Amino acid sequence: MDAVFGKDNFRNEIIWKRFSSHNDGNRYGNISDSILFYTKSKTYTWNKIYTPYSKEYIKENYNNKDEKGYFTHRPLTAESLSGGGYKYNFHGHTRIWKRPKDSMKTLEDNGLIYLPKKEGGIPRYKIYLDNAKGNPLQNIWTDISNVSGKERMGYPTQKPLELYERIIMASSQEGDIVLDPFAGCATTCVGAERLNRQWVGIDIWNKAHEVVIERMKNEGLIAIGGKKQIRQAQLFEENIIFSTTLPKRTDDGQMATPFLKVKHNVLEPHDNKMNRAEMVEYLLKQEGSKCQGCNRIFDDSRYLELDHNTPRADGGINHISNRILLCSPCNKLKRHYYTLSGLRGENKKHGYMAQ
């Protein structure tokens, strides 16, 4: 993920608790999954998600009641806040307030000012339980259970629909396109459809298309003839389009991670051919403990792996002209790229050490 998106675009590791308990023999029960949250750049869609308050929290905090319902109250003064505020007298208290005087009057007219009964009590802001958004979602999710009941499709790695809908809601807007390159039993596709997103699912499984149709019918999202039952927005001409033809590339065959290409060249020593240990030592002297793919600098050079810059392109396993130091993720990604692209021999640099 670091190699594809860049380590600077890592946002969170989310821990999802999928079981309440699990028997794993002579070790701690495995009841969680890790979800890695990356973006393509510093600019991305982010919709804050809230979870309901617990009964205990409500009982402890929303313990005031008037004709409008239960409420809690928060400070209106701004003495402890940076950036200043508005100084004036309000209900006999001259303070620095968070809001200007006309705004405070509006709050009071709407019944949102709490006046403590005790002597000297400072006015506060009412927050009614019915209007409370809840707790901002954190990176540990314990409120979504694993797949069960009629939702289960028999797919070994199926995730609950509620989990994927949460991710889709946080990271996209209505009408956006949601892509799942490993669609499996179509949970992402169903979640996107329910949330009025467009979607594309890709999977090598030959039953994937049938499962998409089946799940859409089960959710009431399409009728037998393919007509929409719930939303009327155009989505792929109101049909699910299925294709086994690979799309044409529009990137001129470029690799997904161009930063793994050769950076620059360093002249190879002319007097000898090196063994692996000597190659590593020589390369470390050139650039230090830095991966030549993602440019991450490691505090221990043992995190770096010696690999061919191109797959044995110069015909000799000991030629340093064809060697490079990469971290494990970049090394695996580069190896996979050359296997798929068939670009053996590209960027061949005779007489040079390619970095």
C-alpha positions as CSV (number, residue, x, y, z in Angstrom):
1,M,0.0,0.0,0.0
2,D,2.9,2.4,0.7
3,A,4.4,1.5,-2.6
4,V,1.2,2.1,-4.5
5,F,-0.2,5.2,-2.7
6,G,2.9,6.6,-1.0
7,K,3.5,6.3,2.7
8,D,2.6,10.0,3.2
9,N,-1.0,9.2,2.1
10,F,-1.6,6.7,4.9
11,R,-4.3,8.1,7.2
12,N,-5.3,5.4,9.7
13,E,-5.2,1.8,10.7
14,I,-8.7,0.9,11.8
15,I,-9.3,-2.0,14.1
16,W,-12.7,-3.7,13.5
17,K,-13.9,-6.1,16.2
18,R,-15.8,-8.8,14.3
19,F,-16.4,-11.3,17.1
20,S,-17.1,-10.9,20.8
21,S,-15.0,-14.1,21.5
22,H,-13.2,-16.7,19.5
23,N,-11.5,-20.0,20.5
24,D,-8.0,-20.1,18.9
25,G,-6.4,-22.7,21.1
26,N,-3.1,-21.9,22.7
27,R,-3.1,-18.2,21.8
28,Y,-5.3,-15.0,22.2
29,G,-8.6,-15.2,20.4
30,N,-8.4,-13.6,17.0
31,I,-11.5,-11.3,17.0
32,S,-10.4,-8.3,14.9
33,D,-9.4,-7.3,11.4
34,S,-7.2,-4.3,10.4
35,I,-8.5,-1.9,7.8
36,L,-5.8,0.4,6.2
37,F,-7.1,3.8,5.2
38,Y,-5.1,5.5,2.4
39,T,-5.9,8.3,0.0
40,K,-4.5,9.2,-3.4
41,S,-3.3,12.7,-2.3
42,K,-3.8,15.3,0.4
43,T,-7.1,16.3,-1.1
44,Y,-9.9,13.7,-0.6
45,T,-13.5,13.3,0.4
46,W,-14.1,13.0,4.1
47,N,-17.6,12.9,5.7
48,K,-17.4,12.6,9.5
49,I,-19.3,9.7,10.8
50,Y,-21.0,9.6,14.2
51,T,-22.0,6.7,16.4
52,P,-25.0,6.8,18.9
53,Y,-24.3,7.6,22.5
54,S,-24.4,4.6,24.9
55,K,-27.3,4.4,27.4
56,E,-24.7,5.0,30.2
57,Y,-23.4,8.2,28.5
58,I,-26.9,9.5,28.0
59,K,-27.8,8.8,31.6
60,E,-24.7,10.6,32.9
61,N,-24.7,13.6,30.6
62,Y,-28.2,14.3,29.4
63,N,-29.7,14.4,32.8
64,N,-31.5,17.8,32.5
65,K,-35.0,18.1,31.2
66,D,-37.4,20.8,30.1
67,E,-40.5,21.0,27.9
68,K,-38.4,20.3,24.8
69,G,-36.7,17.1,26.2
70,Y,-33.5,16.0,27.7
71,F,-30.4,18.1,27.3
72,T,-26.8,18.7,28.4
73,H,-25.0,22.1,28.5
74,R,-21.6,23.4,27.4
75,P,-19.6,26.6,28.2
76,L,-20.2,29.7,26.2
77,T,-17.2,31.6,27.6
78,A,-14.0,31.9,25.6
79,E,-11.3,32.8,28.1
80,S,-9.4,29.6,27.6
81,L,-9.7,29.6,23.8
82,S,-7.0,30.9,21.5
83,G,-8.0,33.6,19.0
84,G,-10.0,35.7,21.4
85,G,-13.8,36.3,21.6
86,Y,-16.4,39.0,22.3
87,K,-16.4,40.9,25.6
88,Y,-19.7,42.2,26.9
89,N,-22.2,41.8,29.8
90,F,-24.7,39.0,29.4
91,H,-27.2,38.3,32.2
92,G,-25.1,40.1,34.7
93,H,-21.8,38.5,33.7
94,T,-19.1,40.4,32.0
95,R,-17.0,37.8,30.2
96,I,-15.3,37.1,26.9
97,W,-17.9,35.0,25.0
98,K,-17.5,32.7,22.1
99,R,-20.4,34.3,20.2
100,P,-21.3,38.0,19.5
101,K,-24.1,39.5,21.5
102,D,-26.7,39.3,18.7
103,S,-26.0,35.6,18.3
104,M,-26.4,35.0,22.0
105,K,-29.8,36.8,21.9
106,T,-30.8,34.5,19.1
107,L,-29.9,31.5,21.1
108,E,-31.9,32.8,24.0
109,D,-34.9,33.5,21.9
110,N,-34.7,29.9,20.7
111,G,-34.6,28.6,24.3
112,L,-31.0,27.4,24.0
113,I,-29.5,29.3,26.9
114,Y,-29.2,27.4,30.2
115,L,-29.2,29.7,33.3
116,P,-27.8,27.8,36.3
117,K,-30.0,28.1,39.4
118,K,-27.0,28.5,41.7
119,E,-25.9,32.0,42.7
120,G,-23.3,33.3,40.3
121,G,-23.9,30.6,37.7
122,I,-22.7,31.5,34.2
123,P,-25.0,31.0,31.3
124,R,-24.3,27.9,29.2
125,Y,-25.4,26.5,25.8
126,K,-28.1,23.8,25.7
127,I,-27.6,20.7,23.5
128,Y,-30.8,18.6,23.3
129,L,-30.4,14.9,23.0
130,D,-32.7,14.8,19.9
131,N,-30.3,17.1,18.1
132,A,-27.1,15.5,19.2
133,K,-25.0,13.9,16.4
134,G,-23.4,11.3,18.7
135,N,-19.7,10.5,19.2
136,P,-17.3,11.1,16.3
137,L,-16.2,7.7,15.0
138,Q,-12.7,6.7,16.2
139,N,-10.3,4.1,14.7
140,I,-11.6,1.2,16.9
141,W,-14.9,-0.1,15.6
142,T,-16.8,-2.4,18.0
143,D,-20.4,-1.7,17.0
144,I,-20.6,-3.8,13.8
145,S,-20.9,-7.6,14.1
146,N,-19.6,-10.2,11.6
147,V,-21.8,-11.5,8.8
148,S,-24.7,-13.6,9.9
149,G,-28.2,-14.8,9.0
150,K,-29.7,-14.2,5.6
151,E,-26.9,-11.8,4.6
152,R,-24.4,-14.7,4.5
153,M,-23.6,-15.8,1.0
154,G,-21.2,-18.6,1.8
155,Y,-18.2,-16.6,0.6
156,P,-15.3,-17.2,2.9
157,T,-14.1,-13.6,3.2
158,Q,-17.5,-11.9,3.1
159,K,-17.7,-8.7,5.2
160,P,-20.9,-7.2,6.6
161,L,-22.8,-4.8,4.5
162,E,-22.9,-2.3,7.4
163,L,-19.1,-2.2,7.5
164,Y,-18.7,-1.3,3.8
165,E,-21.5,1.2,3.9
166,R,-19.8,3.1,6.7
167,I,-16.6,3.3,4.6
168,I,-18.5,4.3,1.4
169,M,-20.4,7.1,3.3
170,A,-17.2,8.5,4.9
171,S,-15.2,8.6,1.6
172,S,-17.6,9.4,-1.2
173,Q,-20.6,11.6,-2.1
174,E,-23.9,10.6,-3.8
175,G,-23.3,10.0,-7.5
176,D,-19.5,9.3,-7.0
177,I,-18.1,6.1,-8.5
178,V,-17.0,3.4,-6.0
179,L,-14.5,0.8,-7.3
180,D,-14.0,-2.6,-5.8
181,P,-11.2,-4.4,-7.7
182,F,-11.8,-7.6,-5.7
183,A,-15.6,-7.6,-5.5
184,G,-16.1,-11.1,-4.3
185,C,-19.8,-11.6,-3.3
186,A,-20.6,-8.0,-4.3
187,T,-21.0,-6.4,-0.8
188,T,-19.4,-3.1,-1.9
189,C,-21.6,-3.0,-5.0
190,V,-24.7,-3.5,-3.0
191,G,-23.6,-0.9,-0.4
192,A,-22.8,1.6,-3.1
193,E,-26.2,1.1,-4.8
194,R,-28.1,1.5,-1.5
195,L,-26.2,4.8,-0.9
196,N,-26.9,6.2,-4.4
197,R,-23.3,5.8,-5.6
198,Q,-22.3,4.5,-9.0
199,W,-20.1,1.4,-8.8
200,V,-17.7,-0.9,-10.6
201,G,-16.9,-4.3,-9.4
202,I,-14.1,-6.6,-10.7
203,D,-13.5,-10.2,-9.8
204,I,-11.8,-13.3,-11.3
205,W,-14.6,-15.5,-9.8
206,N,-16.9,-16.8,-12.6
207,K,-19.9,-16.6,-10.3
208,A,-19.4,-12.9,-9.4
209,H,-21.9,-11.6,-11.9
210,E,-24.7,-14.0,-10.8
211,V,-24.1,-13.1,-7.2
212,V,-24.4,-9.3,-7.9
213,I,-27.8,-9.9,-9.6
214,E,-28.9,-12.1,-6.8
215,R,-28.0,-9.8,-4.0
216,M,-29.5,-6.7,-5.8
217,K,-32.8,-8.6,-6.0
218,N,-32.6,-9.7,-2.4
219,E,-32.1,-6.1,-1.3
220,G,-35.0,-5.0,-3.5
221,L,-32.8,-2.8,-5.6
222,I,-33.8,-4.3,-8.9
223,A,-36.8,-6.3,-10.1
224,I,-36.6,-9.4,-12.2
225,G,-36.6,-7.4,-15.4
226,G,-33.7,-5.2,-14.2
227,K,-35.9,-2.1,-13.5
228,K,-35.1,-0.1,-10.4
229,Q,-37.6,-0.3,-7.6
230,I,-36.1,2.2,-5.2
231,R,-34.1,5.0,-6.9
232,Q,-34.8,6.4,-10.3
233,A,-31.3,7.9,-11.0
234,Q,-29.6,6.7,-14.2
235,L,-27.0,4.1,-13.4
236,F,-25.4,2.4,-16.4
237,E,-28.6,2.9,-18.4
238,E,-30.6,1.3,-15.5
239,N,-28.9,-2.1,-16.1
240,I,-26.0,-3.9,-14.6
241,I,-23.5,-4.3,-17.4
242,F,-21.4,-7.4,-17.3
243,S,-18.3,-7.9,-19.4
244,T,-15.4,-10.3,-19.6
245,T,-13.4,-8.1,-22.1
246,L,-10.5,-6.4,-20.5
247,P,-10.7,-2.6,-21.0
248,K,-8.1,-0.9,-23.2
249,R,-5.3,0.8,-21.3
250,T,-5.1,4.5,-21.7
251,D,-1.8,5.0,-19.9
252,D,0.5,3.9,-22.7
253,G,1.4,0.8,-20.6
254,Q,2.9,2.8,-17.8
255,M,3.4,1.1,-14.4
256,A,1.1,2.1,-11.6
257,T,4.0,3.3,-9.5
258,P,6.3,5.4,-11.7
259,F,8.6,6.2,-8.7
260,L,9.9,2.6,-9.0
261,K,11.6,3.5,-12.3
262,V,15.4,4.0,-12.4
263,K,16.3,7.2,-10.7
264,H,19.9,7.7,-11.8
265,N,23.0,5.8,-12.7
266,V,26.3,5.3,-10.9
267,L,29.4,4.0,-12.6
268,E,30.2,0.4,-11.8
269,P,33.7,-0.5,-10.5
270,H,35.8,-1.8,-13.4
271,D,38.2,-4.0,-11.5
272,N,36.0,-6.8,-10.1
273,K,32.7,-8.5,-10.0
274,M,31.1,-8.5,-6.6
275,N,29.3,-11.1,-4.5
276,R,26.0,-10.3,-2.9
277,A,27.5,-9.0,0.4
278,E,29.9,-6.8,-1.4
279,M,27.1,-5.5,-3.7
280,V,24.9,-4.5,-0.6
281,E,27.9,-2.8,1.0
282,Y,28.7,-0.9,-2.2
283,L,25.0,0.2,-2.8
284,L,24.7,1.3,0.9
285,K,27.7,3.6,0.4
286,Q,26.0,5.2,-2.6
287,E,22.6,6.1,-1.1
288,G,22.6,4.9,2.5
289,S,19.7,2.8,3.9
290,K,17.2,4.2,1.5
291,C,14.7,2.2,-0.6
292,Q,15.2,3.2,-4.3
293,G,11.5,2.6,-4.9
294,C,9.6,4.7,-2.3
295,N,12.6,6.6,-1.0
296,R,11.9,5.6,2.6
297,I,15.0,5.7,4.8
298,F,15.4,2.8,7.3
299,D,17.3,2.9,10.5
300,D,18.5,-0.7,9.8
301,S,19.8,-1.7,6.4
302,R,18.5,-5.2,6.9
303,Y,15.1,-4.0,5.9
304,L,16.4,-3.6,2.4
305,E,16.6,-6.4,-0.1
306,L,19.0,-6.8,-3.0
307,D,17.2,-7.4,-6.3
308,H,17.6,-7.0,-10.0
309,N,16.8,-3.6,-11.4
310,T,15.4,-5.5,-14.4
311,P,15.0,-9.3,-14.5
312,R,18.6,-10.5,-15.0
313,A,18.7,-8.3,-18.1
314,D,22.4,-8.3,-18.5
315,G,22.8,-12.0,-18.3
316,G,25.0,-12.1,-15.1
317,I,23.7,-12.7,-11.6
318,N,26.8,-11.0,-10.1
319,H,26.8,-7.8,-12.2
320,I,26.2,-4.8,-9.9
321,S,25.0,-2.9,-13.0
322,N,21.7,-4.7,-12.7
323,R,21.2,-4.5,-8.9
324,I,19.2,-2.2,-6.6
325,L,18.2,-2.0,-2.9
326,L,14.4,-2.1,-2.2
327,C,12.2,-2.5,0.8
328,S,10.1,-5.6,0.8
329,P,6.8,-4.0,-0.4
330,C,8.5,-2.2,-3.3
331,N,10.5,-5.3,-4.2
332,K,7.3,-7.4,-4.3
333,L,5.4,-4.8,-6.3
334,K,8.3,-4.4,-8.8
335,R,8.5,-8.1,-9.3
336,H,4.8,-8.4,-9.9
337,Y,4.9,-5.5,-12.3
338,Y,7.6,-7.1,-14.5
339,T,5.9,-10.5,-14.4
340,L,2.7,-8.9,-15.8
341,S,4.1,-6.4,-18.2
342,G,6.7,-8.6,-19.9
343,L,9.1,-5.7,-20.0
344,R,12.2,-7.8,-19.5
345,G,15.3,-6.0,-20.6
346,E,13.8,-2.5,-20.3
347,N,16.1,0.1,-18.8
348,K,19.1,-2.1,-19.3
349,K,22.2,-0.2,-18.3
350,H,25.4,-1.9,-19.4
351,G,28.4,-0.8,-17.4
352,Y,26.4,1.1,-14.9
353,M,24.8,0.5,-11.5
354,A,21.1,1.5,-11.9
355,Q,19.4,3.1,-9.0
